[in-house]
Amino acid sequence: MTDRRLLLVHAHPDDESIGTGATMARYVAEGAHVTLVTCTLGEEGEIIPPELAHHAAERDDTLGQYRIGELAAACKALGVTDHRFLGGAGRWRDSGMMGAATNDRPGCFWRADLDEAAAELVTVIRQVRPQVLVTYDENGFYGHPDHIQAHRVAWRAFQLAADSRHPGGDPWRIAKFYYTAMPKSVMRRTAEAMRDADVEFWNVDSDDMPFGCADGDVTTEIDARPHVEEKLDAMRAHASQIAVDAPWFALSNKIGQQVLGVEHFILRAGVPGPSGAGAPYEAGGIGEPYNREDDLFAGIR
């Protein structure tokens, strides 16, 4: 199809690169219009390089402003030219990890009024008119309050954007709504690869991890391996939060993860398209029998 438009809703700067960077770069390269909406500035992020420690929230609290620049560099690496902060930069603040005192801070995203935040996203949807929207599942992928709220806001906006009674421009119905996903088989394979490479990793059974899904839940597998370098460059741009040693990376916990060129999704709403060829198992695909879409736009006329 022509004139493809993809909208991604992420909670903090760096989430877009880690979870969907290769997919974003692939669709940009294929000529799709890719819009990224980021819900906070990531002010509560845990800083890795000592030379950037002065930006921390408990010191001069300038991390959010610094991460605006990191995100701009990451978007440039991915080829994304349409990036927006939900409600404008700094409208809602990073809430911190679940259970932190910052969850109760006035103005944090976790405490945002759902309809108010969704209305801001409806405005973007009606301007961009995407066929596809990508965000997190109900658990925010791994339970972060801002990820959960991003899911709630995106799902509410998905519904309201098509409602002619809701203000904010001409109604627009998004054809397909996706969650990001991490299949358990991929997690196990990644752990094996890091064990073989003598890289520190999550040395627990994947079934005990706070994220990951059954292979059977995955509906869509995007093989974007030709764009791994763009993803790596985008992740390197987020130097305050990510340490990259290709093909591995780590966050502030210093636990290794693999940079993946095959990214997975679950279709939450919309009609699935036909099955695709699928990425080879050893490349990060989840193996036979293969009955998954290989294109987020599959089946859209």
C-alpha positions as CSV (number, residue, x, y, z in Angstrom):
1,M,0.0,0.0,0.0
2,T,1.1,3.6,-0.5
3,D,0.9,6.5,2.0
4,R,1.5,4.2,5.0
5,R,1.5,6.1,8.3
6,L,2.7,4.5,11.6
7,L,2.2,6.0,15.1
8,L,4.2,4.8,18.1
9,V,3.4,5.9,21.7
10,H,6.3,5.4,24.1
11,A,6.7,6.4,27.7
12,H,10.2,7.8,27.9
13,P,13.1,8.7,25.6
14,D,15.0,5.5,24.8
15,D,12.0,3.2,24.9
16,E,11.4,3.7,21.2
17,S,15.0,2.6,20.3
18,I,15.2,-0.4,22.6
19,G,11.8,-2.0,21.8
20,T,10.9,-0.8,18.3
21,G,14.0,0.9,16.8
22,A,14.7,-1.6,14.0
23,T,11.0,-1.6,13.0
24,M,10.9,2.2,12.9
25,A,14.0,2.4,10.8
26,R,12.7,-0.3,8.4
27,Y,9.4,1.6,7.8
28,V,11.2,4.9,7.3
29,A,13.5,3.3,4.8
30,E,10.4,1.8,3.0
31,G,8.9,5.3,2.7
32,A,6.3,5.2,5.5
33,H,5.6,8.2,7.6
34,V,6.6,7.3,11.1
35,T,5.4,9.5,14.0
36,L,6.8,9.0,17.5
37,V,4.9,10.4,20.6
38,T,6.8,10.3,23.8
39,C,4.8,10.8,27.0
40,T,7.5,12.2,29.4
41,L,11.1,13.5,29.4
42,G,12.4,10.6,31.5
43,E,13.4,12.9,34.3
44,E,13.7,10.0,36.9
45,G,16.0,7.9,34.7
46,E,19.0,6.3,36.4
47,I,22.2,7.8,34.8
48,I,25.0,5.5,33.8
49,P,28.0,7.7,32.9
50,P,29.5,9.4,36.0
51,E,30.2,12.5,33.9
52,L,26.5,13.0,33.5
53,A,25.5,12.4,37.1
54,H,25.0,16.1,37.8
55,H,21.8,15.9,35.7
56,A,20.1,13.6,38.2
57,A,16.7,14.5,39.7
58,E,18.2,14.6,43.2
59,R,20.9,17.1,42.0
60,D,20.2,19.8,39.5
61,D,17.2,18.0,37.9
62,T,18.1,18.7,34.3
63,L,18.0,15.2,33.1
64,G,14.8,15.7,31.2
65,Q,16.1,18.6,29.2
66,Y,19.3,16.6,28.5
67,R,17.3,13.7,27.3
68,I,15.4,15.9,24.8
69,G,18.7,16.1,22.9
70,E,19.4,12.4,23.2
71,L,16.0,11.6,21.8
72,A,16.5,14.0,18.9
73,A,19.8,12.3,18.0
74,A,18.1,8.9,18.3
75,C,15.3,9.9,15.9
76,K,17.9,11.2,13.5
77,A,19.7,7.8,13.6
78,L,16.4,6.1,12.9
79,G,15.4,8.5,10.2
80,V,12.3,9.7,12.1
81,T,11.5,13.3,11.4
82,D,8.1,13.5,13.1
83,H,8.5,13.4,16.9
84,R,6.2,15.0,19.5
85,F,6.0,15.0,23.3
86,L,2.5,14.3,24.5
87,G,1.0,17.7,25.4
88,G,4.3,19.4,24.7
89,A,7.7,18.8,26.3
90,G,7.5,18.5,30.0
91,R,3.6,18.5,30.2
92,W,3.8,15.3,32.3
93,R,6.8,14.2,34.3
94,D,8.4,10.8,34.6
95,S,6.7,8.9,37.5
96,G,9.7,6.7,38.4
97,M,9.5,3.0,39.0
98,M,6.3,1.4,40.5
99,G,6.1,2.1,44.2
100,A,8.5,5.0,44.3
101,A,7.5,8.2,46.1
102,T,7.6,10.0,42.7
103,N,4.4,8.1,41.7
104,D,2.5,10.6,43.9
105,R,4.2,13.7,42.6
106,P,1.8,16.3,41.2
107,G,2.1,16.5,37.4
108,C,3.6,13.0,37.0
109,F,2.2,10.9,34.1
110,W,0.9,8.2,36.4
111,R,-1.4,10.7,37.9
112,A,-2.5,12.3,34.6
113,D,-6.1,12.6,33.9
114,L,-6.8,9.9,31.4
115,D,-9.3,11.8,29.2
116,E,-7.1,14.9,29.2
117,A,-4.0,13.0,28.1
118,A,-6.0,11.0,25.6
119,A,-7.4,14.2,24.1
120,E,-3.8,15.4,23.4
121,L,-3.2,12.1,21.6
122,V,-6.4,12.3,19.7
123,T,-5.3,15.6,18.3
124,V,-2.1,14.0,17.0
125,I,-4.0,11.0,15.6
126,R,-6.4,13.2,13.6
127,Q,-3.5,15.3,12.3
128,V,-1.3,12.3,11.3
129,R,-4.2,9.9,10.4
130,P,-2.1,6.7,10.9
131,Q,-3.4,3.3,9.8
132,V,-1.4,1.6,12.6
133,L,-0.7,2.5,16.2
134,V,1.9,0.7,18.4
135,T,2.2,0.9,22.2
136,Y,2.5,-1.4,25.2
137,D,0.1,-4.0,26.7
138,E,-2.0,-3.5,29.8
139,N,1.0,-4.2,32.0
140,G,3.1,-1.6,30.2
141,F,5.4,-4.5,29.0
142,Y,7.1,-4.8,32.4
143,G,5.0,-2.9,34.9
144,H,6.4,0.6,34.9
145,P,3.6,3.0,35.8
146,D,4.3,5.3,32.8
147,H,4.2,2.4,30.4
148,I,0.9,1.3,31.9
149,Q,-0.4,4.8,31.6
150,A,0.8,5.1,28.0
151,H,-1.2,2.0,27.2
152,R,-4.3,3.4,28.8
153,V,-3.9,6.8,27.1
154,A,-3.3,5.2,23.7
155,W,-6.2,2.8,23.9
156,R,-8.5,5.6,25.0
157,A,-7.3,7.8,22.2
158,F,-7.7,5.0,19.7
159,Q,-11.4,4.8,20.6
160,L,-12.0,8.6,20.8
161,A,-10.3,9.5,17.6
162,A,-13.0,7.6,15.6
163,D,-15.8,9.2,17.6
164,S,-17.4,12.1,15.7
165,R,-18.7,13.5,19.0
166,H,-15.2,14.0,20.3
167,P,-13.6,17.4,19.6
168,G,-10.2,17.9,18.1
169,G,-10.5,17.6,14.3
170,D,-12.1,15.2,11.8
171,P,-12.7,11.7,13.1
172,W,-10.1,9.1,12.1
173,R,-10.4,5.3,12.6
174,I,-7.0,3.5,13.1
175,A,-7.1,0.2,11.3
176,K,-4.7,-1.8,13.6
177,F,-3.6,-1.4,17.2
178,Y,-0.6,-3.3,18.4
179,Y,1.3,-4.1,21.6
180,T,5.0,-4.6,21.7
181,A,6.0,-8.1,22.7
182,M,8.9,-10.3,23.8
183,P,8.4,-14.0,23.2
184,K,9.7,-16.4,25.9
185,S,11.6,-18.4,23.3
186,V,13.5,-15.3,22.2
187,M,14.3,-14.6,25.8
188,R,15.6,-18.1,26.3
189,R,17.7,-18.0,23.2
190,T,19.1,-14.6,24.1
191,A,20.1,-15.9,27.6
192,E,21.9,-18.9,25.9
193,A,23.8,-16.5,23.6
194,M,24.9,-14.3,26.4
195,R,26.0,-17.4,28.5
196,D,28.1,-18.6,25.6
197,A,29.6,-15.1,25.3
198,D,30.3,-14.9,29.0
199,V,28.1,-11.8,29.3
200,E,26.2,-11.2,32.6
201,F,22.5,-11.6,32.0
202,W,19.2,-12.3,33.8
203,N,20.2,-15.7,35.1
204,V,16.6,-16.8,35.9
205,D,14.1,-18.9,34.0
206,S,12.2,-16.7,31.5
207,D,8.9,-17.8,33.1
208,D,9.9,-16.0,36.3
209,M,10.7,-12.7,34.5
210,P,8.3,-9.7,34.9
211,F,7.8,-9.5,31.2
212,G,7.7,-11.8,28.1
213,C,4.8,-13.6,26.5
214,A,4.0,-17.0,25.2
215,D,5.0,-17.6,21.6
216,G,1.4,-18.3,20.7
217,D,0.4,-14.8,21.7
218,V,2.6,-13.2,19.1
219,T,0.7,-12.2,15.9
220,T,3.3,-10.2,14.1
221,E,7.1,-10.6,13.6
222,I,9.0,-7.8,11.9
223,D,12.3,-8.8,10.4
224,A,14.3,-5.6,10.4
225,R,17.8,-7.1,10.7
226,P,19.1,-4.8,7.8
227,H,18.4,-1.9,10.1
228,V,20.2,-3.1,13.3
229,E,23.0,-0.5,12.8
230,E,20.4,2.3,12.8
231,K,18.9,0.8,16.0
232,L,22.4,0.6,17.6
233,D,23.2,4.2,16.7
234,A,19.9,5.3,18.2
235,M,20.6,3.3,21.4
236,R,24.1,4.9,21.6
237,A,22.4,8.3,21.4
238,H,20.7,7.6,24.7
239,A,24.1,7.4,26.5
240,S,22.7,8.6,29.8
241,Q,20.6,5.5,30.0
242,I,22.1,2.8,27.8
243,A,25.6,1.2,27.6
244,V,26.1,-0.4,24.2
245,D,28.7,-3.1,23.4
246,A,27.2,-4.6,20.2
247,P,25.5,-7.0,20.0
248,W,24.8,-6.4,23.7
249,F,23.5,-3.5,25.7
250,A,22.8,-2.9,29.4
251,L,20.7,-0.4,31.4
252,S,21.8,1.0,34.8
253,N,21.4,-2.4,36.4
254,K,24.4,-3.6,34.3
255,I,22.5,-6.7,33.2
256,G,23.2,-7.6,29.6
257,Q,20.5,-7.9,26.9
258,Q,20.8,-8.6,23.2
259,V,20.1,-5.9,20.6
260,L,17.4,-7.6,18.4
261,G,16.8,-7.0,14.7
262,V,13.6,-9.1,14.7
263,E,10.9,-7.3,16.8
264,H,7.6,-8.8,17.9
265,F,4.1,-7.5,18.3
266,I,0.6,-8.6,19.3
267,L,-2.4,-7.3,17.4
268,R,-4.9,-6.0,19.9
269,A,-7.5,-4.5,17.6
270,G,-8.0,-4.8,13.8
271,V,-8.2,-7.5,11.2
272,P,-5.0,-9.6,10.9
273,G,-3.4,-9.7,7.5
274,P,-2.0,-12.8,5.8
275,S,0.9,-14.8,7.2
276,G,4.4,-13.9,6.0
277,A,7.6,-15.7,5.4
278,G,9.0,-15.3,8.9
279,A,12.5,-14.7,10.1
280,P,14.7,-17.8,10.6
281,Y,14.7,-19.1,14.1
282,E,18.4,-18.5,14.6
283,A,17.9,-14.9,13.5
284,G,15.4,-14.2,16.2
285,G,12.3,-15.5,14.6
286,I,10.2,-17.8,16.8
287,G,10.2,-20.8,14.4
288,E,7.7,-23.1,12.8
289,P,4.8,-23.4,12.4
290,Y,4.9,-19.8,11.1
291,N,1.5,-18.2,11.0
292,R,2.3,-14.6,11.8
293,E,2.1,-11.3,9.9
294,D,5.5,-10.0,8.7
295,D,4.1,-6.5,8.1
296,L,2.3,-4.1,10.5
297,F,0.3,-2.9,7.6
298,A,-0.6,-6.4,6.4
299,G,-4.2,-6.6,5.1
300,I,-4.9,-2.9,5.1
301,R,-6.3,-1.6,1.9
